[in-house]
């Protein structure tokens, strides 16, 4: 591959002729060896099939393969081959900073120059763009949120679409609102697909798409394909398609190194005691997943107090500290990172020895994605789930943050129309009465639907007619409910745990209902660790009894809100409200508890969710604290 400085600018580049396919494969495997650092590395047949489709046939392809299979190798090898033929840079839409950093390092190993554009490096955007235009960049990684940033969308994206040699959509299940981690920003990719010149290859990759999500993503991937091109057809989600059409490659989802187990414990104190006793004897270093920011910080603090080398990693961790955490884990300088889902998709540590969950994710698909961090290059990795009795309450709380009812959506549209210009999210928030995160999610969906448009200064109404699709939202909500029940079924299932996960993901290569992995606790090949002794449980319970940090409620709006037309009358908090939020704030640091005096079951559910998310009854009081104590809700993009 020529050096980056020797490449022509994208404006002068035209794709060259494709060499003989046998020679192309030999070149591909040379690049692969540089990527993985092994002289004996060879491509899997499905990897080569995808690369050949992208480079030789300039097709669109969807690769649904298990974690650790080598999906990133497909797009980096394809990039190297396309660049050697004179194609423009590859644009990769990538959802998480941790994933971006892994991808940049992987590209470097293959001699590929990669750059990133995301919210944490805005001061570098101009220089990055200049290097792309000059032809010095092989890969540009872009967070999905950038696709609708007004400046990027209007000034940078059109040129990228025109000059890109390859478009890659990583973690493509995020495109589908049927997927377990739908993100509205990913829907902007449809616009990008429409703007690609004919013959621009496109690759979408994921490890966590069932048959329904696979079909949905393939259909959207076909969007914008030019009539008569190699991609203008319908995909078959059950295997590789016949030409023409979107090439769909699905393989087995079995992970031979994973030893799955579940340990049901009576309360949070017992879970902490289990960790204290079992973490030190687990092989290597790993990840302890928690459902919320507050829980991750609390667990990390407790384990450090017990003498263990751990760090907390959440969506609220400072970007520089997050990078330090990743490097510490990669170098085995810590026993574990105690993390939320902010450390998930694409994080690559081949020798990760274990994954433990304190609290179950809301679906088996999300669980498979997270445990897939472990055992990529090891013979064995231990995976243990410690379900919490508050899990369902937390899931329900996050589910309540889904797309709002019609009344609230129409109120937002009416407020924007009445304002007659751009209105910021902060300015719209008190007019509608929605929490900040939920309001932003709603606006992104409305933007994709064409009802509003993000502009400099906020949001404005387009005046286009819009219909509330209550039936579809209800179907999506029902799907989420079914996923939650499936997660409960996974915990209680007497059968093979890996078979359960493979079935939940519609694994096309699952042999049948009688198949067993021979490795999980149900198959007799794994144990859920040592049962914690009463002394350890007592110490954990004593630690949980320590009062937490009091949350001081907001006494007034920031200066300048009045200039936005925000009504500030009666927005101050009274003494009763102050005491209530202070009590919830203190409770948020404690462990799981039972029904308090005077509470009914619904109130308990709210307190459990609030305790773990830092989310309280009066939104005006707790915005600042909520950003500290909760991570992103499922289906809503975190900070990138």
C-alpha positions in Angstrom: 0.0 0.0 0.0 1.4 3.4 -0.8 2.1 5.8 2.0 -0.7 8.2 2.9 1.3 11.3 1.8 1.8 9.8 -1.7 -1.9 9.5 -2.4 -3.7 11.9 -4.7 -6.4 14.2 -3.4 -10.0 12.8 -3.5 -10.9 15.3 -6.1 -8.5 13.8 -8.6 -9.0 10.1 -7.8 -10.8 7.7 -10.0 -11.1 4.0 -9.1 -8.8 1.8 -11.1 -9.4 -1.6 -12.7 -9.8 -4.5 -10.4 -7.0 -7.0 -10.6 -7.4 -10.8 -11.0 -9.4 -12.1 -8.1 -6.8 -14.6 -7.1 -4.2 -11.9 -6.9 -6.7 -9.7 -5.1 -7.2 -12.3 -2.4 -3.4 -12.7 -2.0 -3.2 -9.0 -1.5 -6.0 -9.1 1.0 -4.3 -11.7 3.1 -1.1 -9.7 3.1 -3.0 -6.8 4.6 -4.7 -9.1 7.1 -1.4 -10.3 8.4 -0.3 -6.8 9.1 -3.6 -6.1 10.8 -3.5 -9.0 13.2 0.3 -9.3 13.5 0.5 -12.9 12.5 2.3 -14.3 9.4 0.1 -17.3 9.2 -3.3 -15.4 9.2 -5.7 -16.3 6.5 -9.2 -14.9 5.7 -12.3 -16.9 6.6 -14.3 -17.7 3.5 -17.2 -15.4 4.5 -14.7 -12.6 5.1 -13.3 -13.0 1.7 -16.8 -13.2 0.2 -17.7 -9.9 1.8 -14.4 -8.3 0.7 -14.7 -9.5 -2.8 -18.3 -8.2 -3.0 -17.1 -4.7 -1.8 -13.9 -4.4 -3.8 -14.5 -6.4 -7.0 -18.2 -6.0 -7.4 -18.8 -2.7 -5.6 -21.9 -4.1 -3.9 -23.7 -3.4 -0.6 -23.3 -6.1 2.0 -24.6 -6.9 5.5 -22.4 -9.1 7.7 -24.1 -10.6 10.8 -21.5 -12.6 12.6 -20.6 -13.4 16.2 -18.5 -11.2 18.5 -14.8 -11.8 17.8 -15.4 -13.1 14.3 -13.4 -10.4 12.6 -15.9 -8.0 11.1 -13.5 -5.1 11.4 -11.0 -7.0 9.4 -13.4 -7.0 6.5 -13.7 -3.2 6.2 -10.0 -2.5 7.0 -8.8 -5.0 4.4 -11.4 -3.7 1.9 -10.3 -0.2 2.6 -6.6 -1.0 1.9 -7.5 -2.7 -1.4 -9.9 0.0 -2.6 -7.3 2.7 -1.7 -4.7 0.9 -3.7 -7.1 1.0 -6.6 -7.4 4.8 -6.3 -10.7 4.9 -4.4 -11.5 7.7 -1.9 -11.4 7.3 1.9 -13.7 4.9 3.8 -16.3 6.6 6.0 -17.2 4.5 9.1 -20.2 5.4 11.2 -19.2 4.2 14.7 -21.3 4.7 17.8 -18.9 4.8 20.8 -15.6 6.5 21.6 -14.1 3.3 23.0 -15.0 1.6 19.8 -13.5 4.4 17.7 -10.2 4.2 19.6 -10.0 0.5 19.1 -10.7 1.0 15.4 -8.0 3.7 15.0 -5.4 1.5 16.6 -6.4 -1.5 14.5 -6.2 0.6 11.3 -2.7 1.8 12.3 -1.5 -1.8 12.6 -2.5 -2.4 9.0 -0.8 0.8 7.8 -4.1 2.6 7.4 -4.3 6.3 8.4 -7.5 6.8 10.4 -9.1 10.0 11.8 -12.1 10.6 14.0 -14.8 13.2 14.2 -17.0 13.3 17.4 -18.1 15.7 20.1 -14.9 15.4 22.1 -12.6 16.7 19.4 -14.5 19.6 17.8 -11.3 21.7 17.8 -9.7 19.2 15.4 -12.5 19.0 12.9 -11.0 21.6 10.5 -7.6 19.9 10.4 -9.2 16.5 10.0 -11.3 17.7 7.1 -8.2 19.3 5.4 -6.3 16.0 5.7 -9.3 14.1 4.2 -9.5 16.5 1.2 -5.7 16.3 0.7 -5.9 12.5 0.4 -3.9 11.9 3.5 -6.7 10.0 5.3 -7.7 6.4 4.5 -10.5 6.1 7.1 -12.7 8.7 8.7 -14.7 7.5 11.7 -17.8 9.6 12.4 -20.2 9.3 15.3 -23.8 9.0 14.2 -24.7 12.2 16.1 -22.5 14.2 13.7 -24.6 13.2 10.7 -27.3 15.8 11.8 -25.0 18.4 13.2 -26.0 21.4 11.1 -22.4 22.4 10.1 -21.2 18.9 9.4 -24.5 17.9 7.7 -24.5 20.9 5.4 -20.8 21.6 4.8 -18.9 18.3 5.2 -21.2 15.4 4.6 -22.1 16.2 1.0 -18.4 16.1 0.0 -17.8 12.9 2.0 -20.7 11.2 0.3 -19.4 12.2 -3.1 -15.8 11.2 -2.6 -16.1 8.1 -0.3 -14.6 4.9 -1.6 -16.6 2.8 0.9 -19.3 3.5 3.5 -19.3 1.3 6.6 -22.1 1.2 9.2 -20.7 -0.4 12.3 -23.1 -1.9 14.9 -25.8 -1.7 12.2 -28.6 -3.1 14.4 -28.8 0.5 15.7 -30.5 1.5 12.5 -33.6 -0.7 13.2 -36.2 0.5 15.7 -36.8 -3.3 16.2 -33.2 -3.7 17.4 -32.3 -3.8 21.1 -30.3 -0.6 20.8 -32.1 1.6 18.3 -30.6 5.1 17.9 -32.5 7.7 15.9 -29.2 9.3 14.7 -28.5 6.1 12.7 -31.6 6.8 10.6 -29.7 9.7 9.1 -27.7 7.0 7.2 -30.6 6.7 4.8 -29.9 10.2 3.6 -26.2 9.4 3.2 -27.1 6.3 1.2 -29.2 8.4 -1.1 -26.3 10.8 -1.8 -23.7 8.1 -2.6 -22.7 7.9 -6.3 -23.6 4.8 -8.2 -21.2 2.0 -7.5 -20.1 3.1 -4.1 -19.8 -0.1 -2.0 -21.5 -0.1 1.4 -20.9 -2.5 4.3 -23.0 -2.9 7.5 -21.9 -5.1 10.4 -23.3 -6.3 13.6 -23.2 -9.3 16.0 -26.6 -8.7 17.5 -29.4 -8.9 14.9 -32.2 -11.5 14.9 -34.0 -12.4 11.7 -36.4 -9.5 11.9 -33.7 -6.9 12.5 -31.5 -8.4 9.8 -34.3 -8.1 7.3 -35.0 -4.5 8.4 -31.4 -3.4 8.2 -31.0 -5.1 4.8 -34.0 -3.3 3.5 -32.7 0.1 4.7 -29.3 -0.7 3.3 -30.9 -1.1 -0.1 -32.3 2.4 0.3 -31.0 4.7 -2.3 -29.5 2.0 -4.5 -29.6 3.2 -8.1 -31.9 1.3 -10.4 -30.0 -1.2 -12.4 -27.0 -1.2 -10.0 -25.7 -4.3 -8.3 -27.5 -3.4 -5.1 -31.0 -2.6 -6.3 -32.7 -5.8 -5.0 -34.2 -7.4 -1.9 -32.0 -9.3 0.5 -32.6 -12.7 2.0 -31.9 -12.5 5.7 -31.2 -16.2 6.0 -27.9 -16.4 4.2 -25.9 -15.0 1.3 -28.1 -13.6 -1.4 -27.8 -14.3 -5.1 -26.7 -11.4 -7.3 -28.0 -8.8 -7.6 -29.0 -7.5 -4.2 -27.7 -6.7 -0.8 -25.3 -9.5 0.1 -26.3 -10.8 3.6 -23.9 -13.1 5.4 -25.0 -14.7 8.6 -22.9 -17.2 10.5 -23.0 -19.2 13.8 -23.3 -17.2 17.0 -21.8 -19.9 19.2 -18.8 -18.7 21.3 -16.8 -21.8 22.2 -14.7 -20.1 24.9 -17.6 -18.7 26.9 -18.7 -20.6 30.1 -22.1 -19.1 31.0 -23.5 -19.2 34.5 -26.2 -17.5 36.7 -26.0 -16.9 40.4 -29.3 -15.8 42.0 -28.6 -14.1 45.3 -31.0 -12.6 47.8 -30.0 -9.0 47.8 -27.4 -6.4 46.7 -25.2 -7.0 49.8 -24.9 -10.7 48.8 -24.0 -9.6 45.3 -21.2 -7.3 46.5 -20.0 -10.1 48.8 -20.0 -12.5 45.9 -17.8 -10.1 43.9 -15.5 -9.5 46.8 -14.8 -13.2 47.2 -14.9 -14.4 43.5 -13.3 -11.5 41.5 -9.7 -12.1 42.9 -9.7 -15.7 41.8 -11.1 -15.2 38.3 -8.6 -15.6 35.5 -7.0 -12.5 34.0 -8.8 -9.2 33.9 -12.4 -8.4 32.9 -15.5 -6.2 33.1 -18.2 -6.0 35.7 -21.3 -4.5 34.1 -23.9 -2.5 36.1 -27.2 -1.1 34.8 -26.6 2.5 35.9 -23.9 5.0 36.5 -24.7 5.2 40.2 -24.5 1.5 40.6 -21.2 1.3 38.7 -19.6 4.0 40.9 -20.9 2.4 44.1 -19.7 -1.1 43.2 -16.2 0.2 42.1 -15.9 2.1 45.4 -16.8 -1.0 47.4 -14.4 -3.2 45.6 -11.5 -0.7 46.0 -12.3 -0.6 49.7 -11.9 -4.3 49.7 -8.4 -3.9 48.3 -9.1 -4.6 44.6 -7.7 -2.7 41.7 -10.8 -1.6 39.8 -12.0 1.6 38.1 -15.5 2.9 37.2 -16.2 3.5 33.5 -19.5 5.1 32.5 -21.0 7.6 30.1 -20.4 10.3 32.6 -16.6 9.5 33.1 -14.4 12.3 31.8 -13.1 11.4 28.2 -9.5 11.5 29.2 -10.2 9.3 32.2 -12.1 6.9 30.0 -9.1 6.5 27.8 -6.9 5.8 30.9 -9.4 3.2 32.0 -9.3 1.5 28.6 -5.5 1.5 28.6 -5.4 0.1 32.1 -7.7 -2.8 31.2 -5.9 -3.5 27.9 -2.5 -3.6 29.8 -4.0 -5.7 32.7 -3.1 -2.9 35.2 -6.5 -3.3 36.8 -8.4 -6.4 37.7 -11.7 -5.1 36.2 -13.5 -2.0 34.9 -16.9 -1.6 36.6 -18.8 -0.3 33.7 -22.2 0.6 32.2 -23.0 -0.1 28.6 -20.7 2.8 27.7 -18.0 0.1 27.5 -19.6 -2.3 25.1 -19.9 -2.5 21.4 -16.6 -3.1 19.7 -14.3 -2.8 22.6 -11.6 -5.3 21.8 -9.3 -7.0 24.4 -8.7 -10.5 23.0 -7.6 -11.9 26.3 -10.5 -10.5 28.4 -10.9 -13.3 31.0 -14.4 -12.7 32.4 -17.6 -10.7 32.3 -19.9 -10.3 35.3 -23.2 -8.6 35.3 -24.7 -7.1 38.5 -28.2 -6.8 37.2 -29.5 -8.2 33.9 -29.7 -6.2 30.7 -33.2 -5.8 29.3 -32.8 -8.4 26.5 -30.8 -11.6 25.8 -29.6 -9.8 22.6 -28.1 -7.0 24.6 -26.6 -9.5 27.1 -25.0 -11.5 24.2 -23.4 -8.4 22.9 -21.9 -7.5 26.2 -20.6 -10.9 27.2 -19.1 -11.1 23.7 -16.3 -8.9 24.9 -14.8 -11.9 26.7 -12.8 -14.8 25.5 -11.9 -13.7 21.9 -8.4 -15.2 22.0 -8.6 -17.4 25.1 -9.6 -21.0 25.6 -11.9 -20.1 28.4 -13.7 -17.1 29.7 -16.1 -17.1 32.6 -19.4 -15.2 32.2 -21.6 -14.8 35.3 -25.0 -13.1 35.6 -26.1 -11.9 39.0 -29.7 -10.8 38.4 -31.1 -8.2 40.7 -34.6 -8.1 42.2 -34.9 -4.5 41.0 -34.0 -5.3 37.4 -37.6 -5.2 36.1 -38.2 -1.8 37.8 -35.2 -0.4 36.1 -36.2 -1.8 32.7 -39.7 -0.4 33.1 -38.3 3.0 34.0 -36.1 3.1 30.9 -39.0 1.8 28.8 -41.2 4.7 30.1 -38.6 7.0 28.5 -39.5 5.8 25.0 -41.3 7.8 22.4 -43.8 10.1 24.2 -47.6 10.0 23.9 -49.2 11.9 21.0 -50.4 14.7 23.3 -46.8 15.6 24.2 -45.5 15.3 20.7 -48.1 17.6 19.3 -47.4 20.1 22.1 -43.8 20.2 21.0 -44.7 20.7 17.3 -47.2 23.4 18.2 -44.6 25.2 20.4 -42.0 25.2 17.6 -44.6 26.4 15.1 -45.7 29.2 17.4 -42.2 30.3 18.1 -41.6 30.9 14.4 -37.9 30.2 14.4 -35.1 28.2 16.0 -35.7 27.1 19.6 -33.1 25.3 21.7 -33.9 22.1 23.5 -33.5 24.1 26.8 -36.0 26.6 25.5 -38.5 24.0 24.4 -38.2 21.8 27.5 -40.5 23.8 29.9 -43.0 24.5 27.2 -43.6 20.7 26.7 -42.9 19.3 30.1 -40.7 16.4 29.0 -37.3 15.4 30.5 -34.3 16.6 28.5 -33.2 13.2 27.3 -36.7 12.1 26.3 -37.3 15.4 24.5 -34.0 15.1 22.5 -34.9 11.5 21.5 -38.4 12.7 20.4 -36.9 15.6 18.4 -34.4 13.3 16.6 -37.3 11.0 15.6 -39.3 13.9 14.4 -36.3 15.2 12.5 -35.9 11.9 10.7 -39.6 11.9 9.9 -39.3 15.4 8.4 -41.5 17.3 10.9 -38.7 19.3 12.4 -35.2 20.2 11.4 -32.1 20.8 13.5 -30.5 24.1 12.7 -27.9 26.4 14.3 -29.5 27.6 17.5 -31.8 24.6 18.0 -34.8 23.2 16.3 -37.4 24.6 13.9 -40.7 23.3 12.5 -40.7 22.3 8.8 -44.5 22.7 8.5 -44.7 19.3 6.9 -47.7 17.2 7.9 -46.9 14.5 10.4 -49.0 11.6 11.7 -48.5 9.9 15.1 -48.0 6.2 14.3 -49.5 4.8 17.5 -49.8 1.3 16.1 -46.1 1.1 15.3 -45.0 2.5 18.6 -47.2 0.0 20.4 -45.7 -2.8 18.4 -42.2 -1.7 19.3 -43.2 -1.4 23.0 -44.6 -4.9 22.8 -41.3 -6.2 21.3 -39.4 -4.6 24.2 -41.7 -6.2 26.7 -41.2 -9.6 25.0 -37.4 -9.1 25.2 -37.6 -8.4 28.9 -39.6 -11.5 29.5 -37.0 -13.5 27.4 -34.3 -12.2 29.7 -36.2 -13.4 32.8 -36.7 -16.7 31.0 -32.9 -17.0 30.4 -32.3 -16.7 34.1 -34.9 -19.4 34.9 -34.4 -21.7 32.0 -33.3 -25.3 32.9 -31.8 -25.7 29.5 -28.4 -24.8 27.9 -27.7 -21.1 28.2 -25.7 -20.7 25.0 -28.5 -22.5 23.1 -31.0 -20.0 24.6 -29.0 -17.0 23.4 -28.4 -18.5 20.0 -32.1 -19.2 19.6 -33.0 -15.6 20.8 -30.8 -14.3 18.0 -32.2 -16.6 15.4 -28.8 -18.3 14.8 -29.2 -19.9 11.4 -26.6 -22.6 12.3 -28.2 -23.7 15.6 -28.4 -27.5 15.1 -31.8 -27.9 16.9 -33.6 -27.7 20.2 -31.6 -30.5 21.7 -28.2 -28.9 21.1 -26.2 -28.3 24.2 -22.9 -26.3 24.5 -21.4 -28.6 27.2 -19.8 -25.5 28.9 -22.5 -23.6 30.8 -23.8 -24.2 34.4 -26.8 -26.1 33.0 -24.6 -28.4 31.0 -22.3 -29.0 33.9 -19.3 -27.2 32.5 -19.4 -24.0 34.6 -20.0 -22.9 38.1 -21.4 -19.7 39.4 -18.5 -19.1 41.8 -18.2 -19.4 45.5 -21.3 -18.7 47.6 -20.5 -15.6 49.7 -20.0 -16.3 53.5 -22.0 -14.4 56.1 -19.1 -12.3 57.2 -18.6 -10.9 53.7 -22.3 -10.3 53.3 -22.3 -8.5 56.7 -19.4 -6.2 55.6 -21.2 -5.4 52.3 -24.4 -4.6 54.1 -22.6 -2.3 56.6 -21.0 -0.5 53.7 -24.4 0.0 52.0 -25.8 1.5 55.1 -23.5 4.5 54.9 -25.5 7.5 53.9 -24.9 8.8 50.4 -24.3 12.2 48.9 -27.0 14.7 49.3 -28.4 16.2 46.1 -28.9 20.0 46.4 -31.9 20.9 44.2 -31.7 23.6 41.6 -33.1 26.8 43.2 -33.5 28.8 40.0 -33.0 28.6 36.2 -29.7 29.7 34.7 -29.5 33.4 33.6 -30.4 33.8 30.0 -33.4 31.5 30.0 -35.8 34.4 30.0 -34.3 35.6 26.7 -35.4 32.3 25.2 -39.0 33.0 26.1 -39.0 30.4 28.9 -41.6 31.1 31.6 -39.8 31.2 34.9 -42.7 32.0 37.2 -43.4 29.4 39.8 -40.4 27.3 38.7 -38.7 27.6 42.1 -38.8 24.6 44.4 -40.5 24.8 47.8 -39.3 23.3 51.1 -41.4 20.1 50.7 -39.9 19.5 47.3 -36.4 20.1 48.6 -36.8 17.5 51.3 -38.2 14.9 49.0 -35.4 15.1 46.5 -32.8 15.2 49.1 -34.1 12.0 50.5 -34.1 10.3 47.1 -30.6 11.6 46.5 -29.4 10.0 49.8 -31.2 6.7 49.0 -29.6 6.5 45.6 -26.3 5.5 47.1 -27.7 2.6 49.1 -28.2 -0.9 48.1 -31.4 -2.6 47.0 -34.1 -2.6 49.7 -37.6 -3.7 50.4 -40.9 -1.9 50.5 -40.7 1.2 52.6 -43.4 2.2 55.1 -46.4 3.7 53.4 -45.4 2.8 49.9 -47.5 0.8 47.5 -45.9 -1.4 44.8 -46.0 1.3 42.1 -44.3 3.8 44.4 -41.7 1.2 45.2 -41.0 0.6 41.6 -40.5 4.4 41.0 -38.1 4.7 43.9 -36.1 1.7 42.8 -35.8 3.1 39.3 -35.0 6.6 40.7 -32.5 5.2 43.1 -30.5 3.6 40.3 -30.9 6.3 37.6 -30.8 9.5 39.7 -34.1 10.4 38.2 -36.6 12.1 40.4 -40.1 13.5 40.3 -39.4 17.1 39.5 -37.4 17.4 36.4 -36.6 21.1 36.9 -34.8 20.3 40.1 -32.6 17.4 39.0 -31.3 17.9 35.4 -27.8 18.5 36.6 -27.8 15.6 39.0 -29.5 13.3 36.5 -26.6 13.8 34.1 -24.3 12.6 36.9 -26.3 9.6 38.1 -27.9 7.9 35.0 -26.5 6.5 31.9 -28.2 6.5 28.6 -31.5 4.7 28.4 -31.7 1.8 25.9 -32.4 3.1 22.5 -30.9 6.5 23.2 -27.5 7.5 22.2 -25.0 8.3 24.9 -22.3 11.0 24.8 -19.9 10.5 21.9 
